[in-house]
Amino acid sequence: MGEILRVLDRYDEAMAKLEDAKATYEAIGYRFGAANCTGSMGEILRMLNRYDEAMEKLEDAKVTYEAMGNRLGAAHCTRSMGDVLSGLGRYTEAMEKLEDSKTTYEAIGHRLGAAHCTRSIGDALSGLGRYTEVMEKIEIAKATTESIGSREGIAECSTSMGDILILLNRLDEVQEHLENAKAMFEAIGSRDGSARATRSMGNLLRLMNHHNQAIERLEEARVTFEATGSRSGAARCFRYLVMVYIDQGRNSEAVSMVGRAATLSLEIKRPDEADSCRALLKELRPADEPRKTEVVRPSVASSTTVADARREGAVWRACMYEDDKRLG
């Protein structure tokens, strides 16, 4: 029941069910069941950006799995630790964990777990600005998830592809990926996934200077993120809204959004993201400056592209666990 509620983004209910189940397992001495619950709680805490608590739970579960000789359980925990480290901007450490987990998955023939790691490695590479390598990783992961038939995995990869294509200025290719991802997330009931795709659509519309449509999408995503408890998701929406308002010359609204984005970034222990948000204030336009109305499409190699990539920061997001019947 806890796993089902987690997949449906009902995190508070899921945590309560998992706590109850864990207590029962511990009372009867069933270590495997207790470890499953602990690992799932760690994953929920990660998705809620409560990273310290998440890491503690995941390490606890991993120790138990290793003591029992359960390589799959240990690999799941290691993978989630990598996602936690990526969420904290510690990309090199994240890649080490993810590569370790991927090796184990491949050794035991768990293709879905290996694909998840490959995609998460792509996210970490994105944080390091290595966008060409990111695309290669995501394409590999997407091919695997398609062969397995994992709709959630396909949707995650499609969203990641859309984000990277934006950073590579291949805007004409983005919309189809994001629309497909959003439809798939909605079909499987993943509000958080749907919100991520919607947020990326808002970013695309921003870059195409469809400002009002961008605001609608970003506000839609923000409301969902706040409802599911994803502070990192909401912070990123505020960040993109800042950019829209700057482009429109709506300085007071931009300043307000910067404050909200920075506050959320600090809450999830990302002072670098908070500083990056505040730096956007340097781009405020004089009140009498004409609004931006033309779509600027610089080449990938241009300094403008690099500057925009830095402005937007890393494409990091909480990645949903695949519904692989955890440790089944």
GUTOR-380753 format. One line per 5 residues: their letters; for each residue z, x, y of N, C-alpha, C, O. Coordinates in steps of 0.05 Angstrom, whole numbers, plus 5000, padded with zeros to 4 digits. Layout:
a) Z,X,Y,Z,X,Y,Z,X,Y,Z,X,Y; ...
***
This chain:
mgeil) 5000,5017,4976,5000,5000,5000,5000,5017,5025,4986,5012,5045; 5016,5039,5025,5017,5056,5048,4990,5069,5054,4983,5071,5078; 4976,5077,5033,4950,5089,5037,4930,5069,5048,4914,5077,5065; 4931,5045,5039,4912,5024,5049,4917,5019,5078,4899,5017,5094; 4943,5017,5086,4950,5013,5114,4941,5036,5131,4933,5033,5154
rvldr) 4943,5061,5120,4935,5084,5135,4905,5084,5141,4896,5089,5163; 4889,5077,5120,4860,5076,5124,4853,5054,5144,4833,5057,5158; 4869,5033,5146,4864,5012,5166,4876,5018,5193,4876,5000,5210; 4886,5042,5197,4897,5051,5222,4923,5036,5230,4930,5035,5253; 4936,5025,5210,4962,5011,5215,4984,5031,5208,4998,5029,5188
ydeam) 4987,5051,5226,5003,5075,5220,5033,5069,5217,5046,5080,5200; 5044,5053,5235,5073,5048,5234,5080,5034,5208,5100,5041,5195; 5065,5014,5200,5070,5000,5175,5066,5019,5151,5082,5019,5132; 5046,5036,5153,5041,5055,5131,5064,5074,5128,5073,5080,5105; 5075,5085,5150,5097,5103,5149,5121,5090,5136,5135,5103,5120
akled) 5126,5065,5143,5150,5051,5132,5147,5048,5101,5166,5052,5086; 5123,5040,5093,5118,5036,5064,5121,5063,5049,5132,5064,5027; 5110,5084,5061,5111,5110,5048,5140,5121,5046,5147,5134,5027; 5155,5116,5067,5183,5125,5067,5198,5110,5044,5214,5123,5030; 5193,5084,5041,5207,5069,5020,5198,5079,4993,5215,5083,4975
akaty) 5172,5084,4990,5162,5093,4964,5174,5121,4957,5181,5126,4934; 5174,5138,4977,5185,5165,4973,5214,5164,4964,5222,5179,4945; 5230,5147,4977,5258,5145,4969,5261,5136,4940,5279,5145,4926; 5244,5117,4932,5245,5107,4905,5237,5129,4885,5251,5133,4864; 5216,5143,4891,5207,5165,4873,5229,5187,4870,5234,5196,4848
eaigy) 5241,5193,4893,5262,5214,4892,5286,5204,4876,5299,5220,4861; 5292,5178,4878,5315,5167,4863,5311,5169,4833,5330,5171,4818; 5286,5167,4824,5280,5168,4795,5270,5195,4786,5263,5199,4763; 5270,5214,4805,5262,5242,4798,5233,5246,4794,5225,5265,4780; 5216,5229,4806,5187,5232,4802,5176,5249,4826,5168,5238,4846
rfgaa) 5175,5275,4822,5167,5293,4843,5139,5289,4852,5133,5291,4876; 5121,5284,4834,5092,5281,4841,5089,5257,4860,5074,5260,4880; 5101,5235,4854,5099,5212,4872,5111,5217,4899,5100,5209,4920; 5134,5230,4899,5147,5237,4925,5129,5256,4942,5127,5252,4966; 5116,5275,4928,5099,5294,4942,5075,5279,4954,5066,5285,4976
nctgs) 5063,5260,4939,5041,5244,4949,5048,5230,4975,5033,5230,4994; 5072,5218,4974,5081,5203,4998,5086,5222,5022,5078,5216,5044; 5098,5245,5017,5103,5265,5038,5076,5274,5050,5074,5277,5074; 5057,5280,5033,5031,5289,5042,5017,5268,5059,5005,5274,5080; 5018,5243,5051,5006,5221,5066,5020,5217,5093,5006,5212,5113
mgeil) 5046,5220,5093,5061,5218,5119,5052,5241,5137,5049,5237,5161; 5048,5265,5126,5039,5287,5142,5012,5281,5155,5007,5288,5178; 4994,5269,5139,4968,5262,5149,4969,5242,5172,4955,5244,5191; 4986,5222,5169,4989,5202,5190,5000,5215,5215,4990,5209,5237; 5020,5232,5212,5032,5245,5235,5011,5263,5249,5011,5265,5274
rmlnr) 4993,5275,5234,4972,5291,5246,4953,5273,5263,4946,5280,5285; 4947,5250,5252,4929,5232,5266,4942,5220,5291,4928,5212,5309; 4968,5220,5291,4983,5211,5315,4989,5234,5334,5004,5231,5353; 4978,5258,5328,4981,5282,5344,5010,5292,5345,5018,5305,5364; 5026,5285,5325,5053,5294,5323,5052,5319,5305,5062,5318,5282
ydeam) 5041,5340,5315,5033,5363,5299,5055,5378,5286,5053,5386,5262; 5077,5382,5300,5100,5397,5288,5111,5382,5263,5116,5394,5242; 5114,5356,5267,5125,5340,5245,5104,5339,5222,5112,5339,5198; 5079,5337,5229,5058,5336,5208,5058,5362,5192,5057,5361,5167; 5060,5385,5205,5059,5410,5191,5083,5413,5172,5081,5423,5150
ekled) 5106,5403,5181,5130,5405,5165,5127,5388,5139,5134,5398,5117; 5116,5364,5142,5112,5347,5118,5091,5359,5099,5095,5360,5075; 5070,5370,5111,5048,5381,5094,5057,5406,5079,5051,5410,5056; 5073,5422,5093,5083,5446,5079,5102,5439,5057,5102,5451,5036; 5119,5419,5062,5138,5409,5042,5123,5399,5017,5130,5406,4994
akvty) 5103,5382,5022,5087,5372,4999,5072,5394,4984,5071,5394,4960; 5061,5413,4999,5046,5435,4987,5064,5451,4968,5055,5459,4946; 5088,5457,4977,5107,5472,4960,5112,5458,4934,5113,5471,4913; 5116,5432,4935,5121,5416,4911,5096,5417,4892,5099,5421,4868; 5073,5412,4904,5048,5413,4888,5045,5440,4874,5038,5441,4850
eamgn) 5049,5461,4889,5045,5488,4877,5065,5493,4855,5059,5505,4835; 5090,5483,4859,5111,5487,4838,5103,5472,4812,5111,5480,4790; 5088,5450,4816,5080,5433,4793,5053,5443,4781,5044,5433,4760; 5040,5462,4795,5014,5471,4786,4991,5452,4793,4970,5453,4780; 4996,5435,4813,4975,5415,4820,4958,5426,4842,4965,5425,4866
rlgaa) 4935,5438,4835,4918,5451,4854,4905,5432,4873,4901,5438,4897; 4898,5408,4864,4885,5388,4881,4904,5379,4903,4896,5378,4927; 4929,5373,4896,4948,5365,4917,4952,5387,4937,4953,5382,4961; 4955,5412,4928,4959,5435,4946,4934,5438,4964,4937,5444,4988; 4910,5434,4953,4886,5436,4969,4885,5415,4991,4877,5421,5014
hctrs) 4893,5390,4984,4894,5369,5005,4912,5377,5028,4905,5374,5051; 4935,5387,5021,4955,5395,5042,4944,5418,5059,4946,5418,5084; 4932,5438,5046,4921,5460,5061,4899,5451,5080,4897,5461,5102; 4882,5433,5070,4861,5422,5087,4872,5408,5112,4862,5413,5134; 4892,5392,5108,4904,5378,5130,4918,5397,5150,4917,5393,5174
mgdvl) 4930,5418,5139,4941,5439,5157,4920,5451,5174,4924,5457,5198; 4896,5456,5162,4874,5466,5178,4866,5447,5200,4860,5456,5222; 4866,5421,5194,4859,5401,5215,4881,5401,5237,4874,5397,5260; 4906,5405,5229,4927,5406,5249,4923,5430,5268,4925,5427,5292; 4918,5453,5256,4914,5477,5272,4889,5474,5290,4890,5484,5313
sglgr) 4869,5461,5281,4845,5456,5298,4853,5438,5321,4844,5442,5343; 4869,5417,5315,4878,5399,5336,4895,5413,5357,4896,5405,5380; 4908,5435,5350,4924,5451,5368,4907,5473,5382,4918,5488,5398; 4881,5474,5376,4864,5494,5388,4866,5521,5376,4856,5541,5387; 4879,5523,5353,4882,5549,5339,4860,5551,5318,4865,5549,5293
yteam) 4836,5554,5328,4812,5550,5311,4809,5571,5290,4800,5565,5267; 4815,5596,5296,4812,5618,5276,4830,5613,5252,4822,5616,5229; 4855,5606,5258,4875,5600,5237,4866,5576,5221,4869,5574,5197; 4855,5556,5235,4846,5532,5222,4824,5538,5202,4824,5528,5180; 4806,5555,5210,4783,5562,5192,4793,5576,5167,4782,5572,5145
ekled) 4814,5593,5170,4825,5606,5146,4836,5586,5126,4832,5588,5102; 4851,5567,5136,4863,5546,5119,4841,5529,5106,4842,5524,5082; 4821,5522,5121,4799,5505,5111,4782,5520,5091,4773,5508,5071; 4777,5545,5095,4762,5561,5076,4777,5564,5050,4766,5562,5028; 4804,5567,5052,4821,5569,5028,4820,5543,5012,4817,5543,4988
sktty) 4823,5521,5027,4822,5495,5014,4795,5489,5001,4793,5479,4979; 4774,5496,5016,4746,5492,5006,4742,5507,4979,4729,5497,4961; 4752,5532,4978,4749,5548,4954,4762,5534,4930,4751,5534,4908; 4786,5523,4935,4800,5509,4913,4785,5484,4904,4781,5479,4881; 4776,5469,4924,4761,5444,4917,4736,5451,4900,4730,5438,4880
eaigh) 4722,5472,4909,4698,5479,4894,4704,5489,4866,4689,5483,4847; 4727,5502,4863,4735,5513,4837,4741,5490,4817,4737,5493,4793; 4752,5468,4828,4760,5446,4810,4739,5423,4810,4743,5403,4798; 4716,5428,4824,4695,5408,4824,4699,5384,4841,4687,5363,4835; 4715,5386,4862,4721,5363,4880,4702,5365,4904,4708,5377,4924
rlgaa) 4678,5353,4900,4656,5356,4920,4663,5343,4947,4657,5353,4968; 4677,5320,4946,4684,5306,4971,4704,5323,4988,4701,5324,5012; 4724,5335,4974,4743,5351,4989,4729,5375,5001,4735,5383,5024; 4710,5388,4986,4696,5411,4997,4679,5403,5021,4677,5418,5040; 4667,5379,5019,4650,5369,5042,4667,5365,5067,4659,5371,5089
hctrs) 4691,5353,5063,4709,5349,5085,4716,5376,5099,4716,5378,5123; 4722,5396,5082,4729,5422,5093,4705,5434,5108,4708,5445,5130; 4681,5431,5097,4657,5441,5111,4654,5429,5138,4648,5442,5158; 4658,5402,5140,4656,5389,5166,4678,5398,5185,4672,5402,5209; 4702,5401,5175,4724,5409,5192,4720,5438,5201,4728,5445,5224
igdal) 4708,5455,5184,4701,5482,5193,4681,5480,5216,4683,5496,5235; 4663,5462,5214,4644,5457,5236,4658,5450,5261,4650,5460,5283; 4678,5433,5260,4693,5425,5284,4707,5450,5296,4708,5453,5320; 4718,5467,5279,4732,5491,5289,4712,5510,5302,4717,5522,5323; 4688,5513,5290,4667,5529,5302,4658,5518,5329,4652,5534,5347
sglgr) 4658,5492,5331,4652,5480,5357,4672,5487,5378,4665,5493,5401; 4697,5488,5370,4718,5496,5389,4714,5525,5398,4724,5532,5420; 4701,5541,5382,4696,5569,5389,4669,5572,5403,4660,5594,5409; 4655,5549,5407,4629,5550,5421,4606,5559,5404,4585,5566,5415; 4609,5559,5377,4588,5569,5360,4572,5545,5349,4573,5538,5326
ytevm) 4557,5532,5368,4545,5506,5363,4523,5506,5342,4520,5487,5326; 4507,5527,5341,4485,5528,5321,4497,5529,5293,4486,5516,5275; 4518,5544,5289,4531,5545,5263,4544,5518,5256,4545,5511,5232; 4554,5504,5276,4566,5478,5272,4546,5459,5259,4552,5446,5240; 4522,5458,5270,4501,5440,5260,4495,5445,5231,4492,5427,5215
ekiei) 4494,5471,5224,4488,5478,5196,4510,5467,5177,4504,5456,5156; 4535,5470,5186,4558,5461,5169,4557,5431,5166,4562,5420,5144; 4552,5417,5188,4553,5387,5187,4530,5377,5170,4534,5357,5156; 4507,5389,5172,4484,5380,5155,4491,5384,5126,4484,5366,5110; 4504,5406,5119,4511,5410,5091,4531,5389,5082,4529,5377,5061
akatt) 4552,5384,5099,4572,5364,5092,4560,5336,5090,4567,5321,5072; 4542,5329,5108,4529,5303,5108,4513,5299,5082,4513,5277,5070; 4498,5319,5074,4482,5317,5050,4500,5312,5026,4493,5296,5008; 4523,5325,5025,4541,5322,5002,4553,5294,5002,4554,5281,4981; 4562,5285,5025,4575,5258,5026,4554,5236,5020,4561,5216,5008
esigs) 4529,5241,5028,4508,5221,5021,4503,5220,4991,4499,5199,4980; 4503,5243,4979,4499,5244,4950,4522,5231,4934,4518,5221,4912; 4546,5233,4946,4569,5221,4933,4571,5191,4939,4581,5175,4923; 4561,5184,4963,4562,5156,4971,4587,5149,4987,4596,5126,4988; 4599,5169,5000,4623,5165,5017,4615,5156,5045,4605,5172,5061
regia) 4618,5130,5050,4610,5119,5076,4626,5131,5099,4615,5137,5120; 4652,5135,5094,4668,5147,5115,4659,5175,5121,4658,5183,5145; 4654,5190,5100,4645,5218,5104,4618,5219,5119,4615,5236,5136; 4600,5201,5112,4574,5200,5126,4578,5194,5155,4566,5206,5172; 4595,5174,5160,4600,5166,5188,4612,5188,5205,4605,5193,5228
ecsts) 4631,5203,5192,4644,5225,5206,4623,5246,5213,4623,5257,5236; 4606,5253,5194,4586,5273,5199,4566,5264,5220,4558,5280,5237; 4559,5239,5220,4540,5228,5240,4552,5230,5268,4538,5237,5287; 4578,5224,5270,4591,5227,5296,4591,5256,5306,4585,5262,5329; 4598,5274,5287,4598,5302,5294,4571,5312,5303,4568,5327,5322
mgdil) 4550,5303,5288,4523,5310,5296,4516,5301,5324,4504,5316,5339; 4524,5276,5330,4518,5266,5357,4532,5283,5378,4519,5289,5399; 4557,5291,5373,4571,5307,5393,4558,5334,5397,4556,5344,5420; 4550,5347,5375,4538,5373,5377,4510,5372,5390,4503,5389,5406; 4495,5351,5384,4469,5348,5396,4471,5344,5426,4454,5353,5442
illnr) 4493,5332,5435,4498,5329,5464,4502,5357,5476,4491,5363,5497; 4518,5373,5463,4524,5400,5474,4499,5417,5473,4497,5436,5488; 4480,5411,5455,4456,5426,5453,4433,5414,5471,4411,5423,5470; 4441,5393,5486,4422,5380,5504,4398,5366,5490,4377,5363,5502; 4402,5359,5465,4382,5345,5450,4389,5315,5451,4393,5302,5431
ldevq) 4389,5305,5476,4400,5278,5481,4384,5256,5468,4395,5235,5460; 4358,5259,5465,4341,5238,5453,4348,5233,5424,4341,5212,5413; 4361,5252,5411,4367,5250,5382,4395,5238,5377,4402,5233,5354; 4411,5234,5398,4439,5228,5395,4445,5199,5388,4460,5194,5370; 4432,5181,5402,4439,5153,5400,4438,5142,5371,4457,5127,5363
ehlen) 4418,5148,5357,4415,5138,5329,4439,5146,5312,4449,5130,5296; 4446,5172,5314,4469,5182,5298,4495,5166,5305,4509,5158,5287; 4500,5162,5331,4524,5149,5339,4525,5119,5332,4545,5109,5324; 4502,5106,5335,4501,5078,5328,4505,5074,5298,4519,5055,5290; 4493,5091,5282,4496,5089,5253,4525,5094,5245,4537,5080,5228
akamf) 4538,5114,5258,4566,5120,5252,4584,5096,5260,4601,5089,5244; 4580,5085,5283,4597,5063,5292,4594,5039,5274,4614,5027,5266; 4570,5033,5265,4565,5010,5247,4580,5015,5221,4591,4996,5209; 4578,5039,5211,4591,5046,5185,4621,5045,5187,4634,5035,5169; 4632,5056,5209,4661,5055,5212,4671,5026,5214,4691,5019,5202
eaigs) 4656,5009,5228,4664,4981,5230,4662,4967,5203,4679,4950,5197; 4642,4974,5187,4639,4962,5161,4662,4968,5142,4670,4952,5126; 4674,4992,5145,4697,4999,5128,4724,4994,5141,4745,5000,5129; 4723,4983,5165,4748,4976,5178,4763,4998,5192,4787,4997,5195; 4749,5020,5199,4762,5043,5212,4760,5040,5242,4740,5047,5254
rdgsa) 4781,5030,5255,4781,5027,5284,4780,5054,5298,4767,5057,5318; 4795,5073,5287,4796,5100,5300,4768,5113,5299,4759,5125,5318; 4755,5111,5276,4728,5122,5273,4709,5109,5292,4692,5122,5305; 4710,5082,5293,4692,5067,5311,4697,5075,5340,4678,5077,5356; 4722,5079,5347,4729,5087,5375,4717,5115,5381,4708,5120,5403
ratrs) 4717,5133,5361,4706,5160,5366,4676,5158,5372,4666,5172,5390; 4662,5142,5356,4634,5139,5360,4628,5126,5387,4609,5133,5401; 4644,5106,5394,4641,5092,5419,4646,5111,5443,4631,5111,5462; 4666,5128,5440,4672,5148,5461,4648,5167,5465,4641,5173,5487; 4637,5175,5443,4614,5194,5445,4590,5180,5457,4574,5192,5472
mgnll) 4587,5154,5452,4565,5138,5465,4570,5138,5495,4551,5140,5511; 4595,5134,5503,4602,5135,5531,4595,5161,5544,4585,5162,5566; 4600,5183,5530,4594,5209,5540,4564,5213,5543,4554,5224,5563; 4548,5203,5523,4519,5204,5525,4509,5189,5549,4492,5198,5564; 4519,5165,5553,4511,5148,5576,4518,5162,5602,4504,5160,5622
rlmnh) 4541,5176,5603,4549,5191,5626,4529,5212,5633,4521,5215,5656; 4520,5227,5613,4501,5249,5617,4474,5238,5626,4459,5252,5639; 4468,5213,5618,4442,5201,5626,4445,5186,5653,4427,5172,5662; 4469,5188,5665,4475,5176,5690,4474,5145,5690,4468,5133,5710; 4479,5133,5667,4483,5104,5665,4513,5100,5668,4527,5093,5649
hnqai) 4523,5103,5693,4551,5105,5698,4567,5080,5690,4588,5082,5677; 4557,5056,5697,4573,5032,5691,4575,5027,5661,4596,5019,5651; 4553,5032,5647,4553,5029,5618,4572,5049,5605,4586,5043,5586; 4571,5073,5616,4589,5094,5606,4618,5086,5609,4634,5090,5591; 4625,5076,5632,4653,5067,5637,4661,5045,5617,4683,5046,5607
erlee) 4643,5026,5612,4649,5005,5593,4656,5016,5565,4675,5008,5553; 4639,5034,5556,4642,5046,5530,4668,5062,5528,4684,5059,5509; 4673,5078,5549,4697,5095,5548,4722,5079,5550,4742,5086,5537; 4722,5058,5566,4746,5041,5567,4750,5026,5541,4773,5022,5533; 4729,5018,5528,4731,5005,5502,4744,5023,5482,4761,5016,5467
arvtf) 4734,5048,5482,4746,5068,5463,4775,5074,5470,4791,5076,5452; 4780,5077,5495,4808,5084,5504,4828,5062,5495,4849,5069,5485; 4821,5037,5498,4838,5015,5491,4844,5017,5461,4867,5013,5452; 4824,5022,5445,4828,5024,5416,4845,5048,5409,4863,5046,5392; 4840,5071,5421,4856,5095,5415,4886,5089,5422,4903,5097,5407
eatgs) 4891,5077,5444,4918,5071,5452,4931,5052,5432,4955,5054,5426; 4915,5033,5422,4926,5013,5402,4933,5027,5376,4952,5019,5362; 4917,5047,5368,4922,5060,5343,4941,5084,5345,4949,5096,5325; 4948,5091,5370,4967,5112,5375,4955,5140,5376,4969,5160,5375; 4928,5142,5380,4915,5167,5382,4915,5177,5411,4897,5170,5426
rsgaa) 4935,5193,5418,4936,5203,5445,4914,5223,5452,4904,5224,5474; 4906,5239,5432,4884,5257,5437,4858,5242,5442,4842,5250,5459; 4854,5220,5427,4830,5204,5432,4830,5192,5459,4809,5192,5473; 4853,5181,5468,4855,5169,5494,4851,5190,5516,4838,5184,5537; 4863,5213,5512,4861,5235,5532,4832,5243,5537,4824,5248,5560
rcfry) 4817,5244,5515,4789,5251,5518,4773,5230,5533,4754,5236,5548; 4780,5205,5528,4767,5183,5543,4772,5186,5573,4754,5183,5590; 4798,5191,5580,4805,5195,5608,4789,5218,5620,4779,5217,5643; 4785,5239,5604,4771,5263,5614,4742,5256,5621,4732,5264,5642; 4729,5241,5603,4701,5233,5609,4700,5214,5632,4681,5215,5648
lvmvy) 4720,5197,5634,4720,5178,5657,4723,5194,5683,4711,5187,5704; 4738,5215,5683,4740,5233,5707,4713,5242,5715,4705,5241,5739; 4697,5252,5696,4671,5262,5701,4652,5241,5713,4637,5246,5731; 4654,5216,5702,4638,5194,5712,4645,5189,5742,4628,5186,5759; 4671,5187,5747,4680,5180,5774,4673,5202,5794,4667,5197,5817
idqgr) 4674,5227,5785,4666,5250,5802,4636,5247,5808,4628,5250,5832; 4620,5241,5789,4591,5237,5793,4585,5214,5812,4565,5214,5827; 4603,5194,5812,4599,5171,5829,4612,5174,5857,4609,5158,5874; 4626,5196,5860,4640,5201,5886,4665,5184,5889,4674,5180,5911; 4676,5174,5866,4700,5157,5867,4725,5176,5863,4737,5176,5842
nseav) 4731,5190,5884,4751,5212,5882,4779,5203,5875,4792,5216,5858; 4788,5182,5887,4816,5173,5882,4819,5165,5852,4840,5171,5840; 4799,5151,5841,4801,5144,5813,4799,5168,5795,4813,5169,5774; 4783,5187,5803,4781,5212,5787,4808,5226,5786,4816,5236,5765; 4821,5228,5809,4847,5241,5810,4867,5227,5793,4883,5240,5779
smvgr) 4867,5201,5793,4886,5185,5777,4881,5190,5747,4900,5194,5731; 4856,5191,5739,4849,5195,5711,4856,5224,5702,4865,5228,5679; 4853,5243,5720,4861,5271,5713,4891,5272,5707,4899,5285,5687; 4907,5258,5723,4935,5257,5718,4942,5245,5690,4959,5256,5676; 4929,5224,5683,4934,5211,5658,4925,5228,5634,4939,5230,5614
aatls) 4902,5240,5637,4891,5258,5616,4909,5282,5612,4915,5290,5589; 4918,5294,5634,4935,5318,5632,4962,5311,5620,4972,5327,5604; 4973,5288,5627,4999,5280,5615,4997,5277,5585,5014,5287,5570; 4976,5264,5576,4973,5260,5547,4968,5287,5533,4978,5291,5511; 4953,5305,5546,4947,5331,5533,4973,5347,5530,4977,5360,5510
leikr) 4991,5345,5550,5016,5359,5548,5034,5347,5526,5049,5361,5513; 5033,5321,5523,5049,5307,5503,5041,5317,5475,5059,5318,5457; 5016,5323,5471,5008,5332,5444,5006,5362,5442,4993,5373,5424; 5019,5376,5461,5022,5405,5462,4995,5419,5464,4989,5439,5450; 4978,5409,5482,4953,5422,5489,4952,5428,5519,4937,5416,5534
pdead) 4969,5448,5528,4969,5455,5556,4942,5465,5565,4935,5462,5589; 4926,5477,5547,4900,5487,5554,4881,5463,5562,4866,5466,5580; 4884,5441,5547,4868,5417,5554,4877,5405,5580,4860,5396,5596; 4903,5406,5585,4914,5395,5611,4903,5412,5634,4895,5401,5654; 4903,5438,5631,4893,5456,5652,4863,5451,5656,4853,5451,5679
scral) 4849,5447,5634,4820,5442,5636,4814,5416,5651,4796,5415,5667; 4831,5396,5646,4828,5370,5660,4833,5374,5690,4817,5364,5707; 4854,5388,5697,4861,5392,5725,4839,5408,5739,4834,5404,5763; 4826,5426,5724,4804,5442,5736,4781,5425,5746,4766,5433,5763; 4778,5401,5734,4756,5384,5742,4759,5375,5771,4739,5367,5783
lkelr) 4783,5376,5782,4787,5368,5809,4772,5385,5829,4766,5377,5851; 4765,5409,5820,4749,5427,5837,4721,5416,5841,4706,5425,5860; 4713,5397,5824,4686,5386,5826,4684,5361,5843,4663,5349,5845; 4707,5353,5855,4707,5329,5871,4686,5331,5894,4683,5353,5906; 4671,5310,5898,4650,5310,5918,4660,5300,5945,4676,5281,5946
padep) 4650,5311,5967,4656,5299,5993,4647,5270,5994,4628,5263,5982; 4662,5254,6009,4656,5225,6010,4628,5219,6019,4617,5199,6011; 4616,5236,6036,4590,5230,6047,4567,5243,6030,4544,5241,6038; 4574,5255,6008,4553,5268,5991,4540,5246,5974,4553,5229,5963; 4513,5247,5972,4499,5227,5956,4508,5227,5927,4514,5248,5916
rktev) 4508,5204,5915,4515,5202,5887,4494,5214,5869,4470,5215,5876; 4502,5223,5846,4484,5235,5826,4468,5212,5813,4480,5193,5803; 4441,5213,5814,4425,5192,5803,4404,5202,5783,4392,5185,5769; 4399,5228,5782,4378,5238,5764,4391,5251,5740,4412,5264,5742; 4377,5248,5718,4387,5261,5693,4379,5290,5694,4355,5296,5696
vrpsv) 4399,5307,5692,4394,5336,5691,4393,5345,5662,4413,5342,5648; 4370,5357,5654,4367,5365,5626,4360,5394,5624,4337,5401,5619; 4379,5412,5629,4373,5440,5628,4367,5450,5600,4374,5436,5580; 4354,5473,5597,4349,5484,5571,4375,5493,5558,4394,5498,5572; 4374,5496,5532,4399,5504,5517,4408,5531,5527,4433,5536,5528
asstt) 4390,5549,5534,4398,5576,5541,4407,5579,5570,4417,5600,5578; 4405,5557,5586,4411,5560,5614,4441,5561,5619,4457,5552,5603; 4448,5573,5641,4476,5575,5648,4489,5548,5654,4513,5544,5650; 4472,5529,5663,4482,5502,5668,4492,5489,5642,4513,5476,5641; 4477,5493,5620,4485,5482,5594,4512,5494,5585,4530,5480,5576
vadar) 4515,5520,5588,4539,5534,5580,4563,5523,5596,4584,5518,5586; 4558,5520,5622,4579,5510,5640,4587,5482,5632,4611,5475,5632; 4568,5465,5625,4574,5438,5618,4589,5437,5592,4608,5421,5588; 4582,5455,5573,4596,5456,5548,4625,5464,5552,4643,5453,5540; 4629,5483,5570,4657,5492,5576,4672,5469,5589,4696,5465,5585
regav) 4658,5455,5607,4670,5433,5622,4680,5412,5603,4702,5401,5606; 4664,5406,5582,4672,5385,5564,4692,5395,5543,4706,5378,5531; 4694,5421,5539,4713,5431,5520,4703,5429,5491,4680,5422,5486; 4721,5434,5473,4715,5434,5445,4712,5406,5434,4726,5387,5443; 4695,5402,5415,4692,5376,5402,4713,5375,5379,4706,5380,5356
wracm) 4738,5369,5387,4758,5368,5366,4769,5340,5366,4774,5328,5387; 4774,5330,5343,4784,5303,5340,4800,5301,5314,4796,5318,5296; 4817,5281,5312,4831,5277,5287,4810,5267,5267,4796,5248,5273; 4808,5279,5243,4789,5271,5223,4803,5255,5202,4823,5264,5190; 4792,5232,5196,4804,5215,5176,4802,5228,5148,4783,5241,5142
yeddk) 4823,5224,5132,4821,5231,5104,4799,5215,5091,4796,5191,5098; 4785,5226,5072,4766,5210,5057,4782,5193,5038,4803,5201,5028; 4771,5169,5032,4785,5151,5013,4778,5159,4985,4763,5146,4971; 4790,5181,4976,4784,5193,4950,4805,5187,4930,4809,5202,4910; 4820,5165,4934,4842,5158,4916,4860,5182,4913,4862,5194,4891
rlg) 4873,5188,4935,4889,5213,4938,4902,5223,4912,4918,5209,4900; 4893,5247,4905,4905,5261,4881,4901,5247,4855,4913,5253,4835; 4883,5227,4855,4880,5208,4833,4879,5218,4805,4877,5203,4787
***
